[in-house]
Amino acid sequence: MRIAITGGAGFIGSNLAHALAARPEISHIRVVDDLSTGNRANLDGIAVEFSEGSILDPGLLDRVFRGVDTVVHLAALPSVPRSVRDPLASHRANATGTLQVLEAARRAGGPQVIAASSSSVYGLNPHLPKHEELRAVPRSPYAVSKLTAEAYLTAYHHCYGLPVLPFRFFNVYGPRQPAGHAYAAVVPTWISALLGGQPLVVHGDGNQSRDFTHVETVCQVLGAAAVGQVVHPDPVNLAFGTRTSLRALIAELESATGLRAAVRYTAARAGDVRNSQADNTRLRALFPEVTPMPLPDGLRLTVDWFKSVP
Ligand SMILES: NC(=O)c1ccc[n+]([C@@H]2O[C@H](COP(=O)([O-])OP(=O)(O)OC[C@H]3O[C@@H](n4cnc5c(N)ncnc54)[C@H](O)[C@@H]3O)[C@@H](O)[C@H]2O)c1
């Protein structure tokens, strides 16, 4: 089967491309990415047809989606703080971009469209764990753009019969997730700081919690969804119901690196949610065979990757 990945030069997209390249069912992988946050070198060593350009370009999408069985739509401007600084840019890439992807999928004859939404859509809703029927209360422009994107998938299924599968990713971490830029995620930022002998900066009191998922587990689910042509018009949480405070994450990172962390506490960030933990009943019903990688193992692999790159 033939697969197109939007945002395939990014962190999750490139891990997915490597995972799919190793699967016998997949004969051809196309990637479209404008390299705004991604890196072409992430795809080194595998056979992919790469097109540099934006998902906002319909002609380019028509070429990339021609004859594919599945589109895995990951292109977006991630990061809550980035969206707080520039909401229009987030909306264009994440909401309008998804609409362009769905229109191009429709023109291409209706391949399956799997897309990445985000746990951030639950926002201010305090209920834990988060199940998909809870009211979404987005508290950042990023969360609004993702809620819009997933709602478009559901609407395209109902209006045009497009086979869709919107996933809500929680905190994904692992190899190829970059540190050292203004909007970097917490795991790579802290591993990089620890290995570089720098203090770990905590926004808020460190008792906020997240449901961390290793990227290999996410790619297992995405691969199974594509190969099995799984369709579910309503969003599906993609996480495994763990709840790790940032303070506990520091202890895990100390054990994964064998280093002692110096910690500096600063003000909480606008738009950040307090606690995040998935109810994954829906995910487990659709993908009963997937076993998540435990956090200590995933962190050790991520630390090893950081040590291996120059
Ligand atoms: N990493 C996480 O924890 C997490 C959590 C929730 C949701 N997500 C979602 O998962 C997806 C992948 O995230 P990631 O962590 O790999 O981020 P990433 O920034 O590494 O990947 C996004 C990719 O999309 C590309 N891109 C951005 N705008 C584009 C455009 N207009 N046209 C073409 N390409 C464009 C970037 O260059 C990049 O390669 C995103 O949709 C993100 O919102 C990620």
Ligand as a Chemical Component Dictionary entry (heavy atoms), coordinates in Angstrom:
data_LIG
# 
_chem_comp.id                   LIG 
_chem_comp.type                 NON-POLYMER 
_chem_comp.pdbx_formal_charge   0 
_chem_comp.three_letter_code    LIG 
# 
loop_
_chem_comp_atom.comp_id 
_chem_comp_atom.atom_id 
_chem_comp_atom.alt_atom_id 
_chem_comp_atom.type_symbol 
_chem_comp_atom.charge 
_chem_comp_atom.model_Cartn_x 
_chem_comp_atom.model_Cartn_y 
_chem_comp_atom.model_Cartn_z 
_chem_comp_atom.pdbx_ordinal 
LIG N1  N1  N 0  4.708  16.019 20.062 1  
LIG C1  C1  C 0  3.619  16.009 20.829 2  
LIG O1  O1  O 0  3.694  15.756 22.042 3  
LIG C2  C2  C 0  2.258  16.284 20.243 4  
LIG C3  C3  C 0  1.159  16.331 21.108 5  
LIG C4  C4  C 0  -0.092 16.574 20.567 6  
LIG C5  C5  C 0  -0.256 16.734 19.207 7  
LIG N2  N2  N 1  0.840  16.706 18.395 8  
LIG C6  C6  C 0  0.634  16.900 16.966 9  
LIG O2  O2  O 0  1.360  15.905 16.255 10 
LIG C7  C7  C 0  1.798  16.417 15.008 11 
LIG C8  C8  C 0  3.296  16.213 14.842 12 
LIG O3  O3  O 0  3.958  16.927 15.888 13 
LIG P1  P1  P 0  5.527  16.864 16.120 14 
LIG O4  O4  O 0  5.740  16.848 17.589 15 
LIG O5  O5  O -1 6.134  15.813 15.282 16 
LIG O6  O6  O 0  5.946  18.312 15.614 17 
LIG P2  P2  P 0  7.019  18.759 14.511 18 
LIG O7  O7  O 0  7.080  20.254 14.562 19 
LIG O8  O8  O 0  8.301  18.017 14.709 20 
LIG O9  O9  O 0  6.341  18.269 13.159 21 
LIG C9  C9  C 0  5.460  19.046 12.401 22 
LIG C10 C10 C 0  5.974  19.040 10.978 23 
LIG O10 O10 O 0  5.044  19.763 10.162 24 
LIG C11 C11 C 0  5.792  20.588 9.270  25 
LIG N3  N3  N 0  4.927  21.701 8.878  26 
LIG C12 C12 C 0  4.486  22.739 9.638  27 
LIG N4  N4  N 0  3.689  23.549 8.921  28 
LIG C13 C13 C 0  3.619  22.996 7.672  29 
LIG C14 C14 C 0  2.951  23.361 6.476  30 
LIG N5  N5  N 0  2.187  24.464 6.412  31 
LIG N6  N6  N 0  3.113  22.584 5.388  32 
LIG C15 C15 C 0  3.887  21.466 5.437  33 
LIG N7  N7  N 0  4.542  21.076 6.535  34 
LIG C16 C16 C 0  4.401  21.831 7.644  35 
LIG C17 C17 C 0  7.019  20.998 10.050 36 
LIG O11 O11 O 0  8.093  21.418 9.237  37 
LIG C18 C18 C 0  7.330  19.706 10.815 38 
LIG O12 O12 O 0  8.198  18.869 10.083 39 
LIG C19 C19 C 0  1.371  17.869 14.976 40 
LIG O13 O13 O 0  0.139  17.946 14.289 41 
LIG C20 C20 C 0  1.174  18.217 16.438 42 
LIG O14 O14 O 0  0.256  19.278 16.611 43 
LIG C21 C21 C 0  2.092  16.485 18.881 44 
# 
loop_
_chem_comp_bond.comp_id 
_chem_comp_bond.atom_id_1 
_chem_comp_bond.atom_id_2 
_chem_comp_bond.value_order 
_chem_comp_bond.pdbx_ordinal 
LIG N1  C1  SING 1  
LIG C1  O1  DOUB 2  
LIG C1  C2  SING 3  
LIG C2  C3  SING 4  
LIG C2  C21 DOUB 5  
LIG C3  C4  DOUB 6  
LIG C4  C5  SING 7  
LIG C5  N2  DOUB 8  
LIG N2  C6  SING 9  
LIG N2  C21 SING 10 
LIG C6  O2  SING 11 
LIG C6  C20 SING 12 
LIG O2  C7  SING 13 
LIG C7  C8  SING 14 
LIG C7  C19 SING 15 
LIG C8  O3  SING 16 
LIG O3  P1  SING 17 
LIG P1  O4  DOUB 18 
LIG P1  O5  SING 19 
LIG P1  O6  SING 20 
LIG O6  P2  SING 21 
LIG P2  O7  DOUB 22 
LIG P2  O8  SING 23 
LIG P2  O9  SING 24 
LIG O9  C9  SING 25 
LIG C9  C10 SING 26 
LIG C10 O10 SING 27 
LIG C10 C18 SING 28 
LIG O10 C11 SING 29 
LIG C11 N3  SING 30 
LIG C11 C17 SING 31 
LIG N3  C12 SING 32 
LIG N3  C16 SING 33 
LIG C12 N4  DOUB 34 
LIG N4  C13 SING 35 
LIG C13 C14 SING 36 
LIG C13 C16 DOUB 37 
LIG C14 N5  SING 38 
LIG C14 N6  DOUB 39 
LIG N6  C15 SING 40 
LIG C15 N7  DOUB 41 
LIG N7  C16 SING 42 
LIG C17 O11 SING 43 
LIG C17 C18 SING 44 
LIG C18 O12 SING 45 
LIG C19 O13 SING 46 
LIG C19 C20 SING 47 
LIG C20 O14 SING 48 
# 
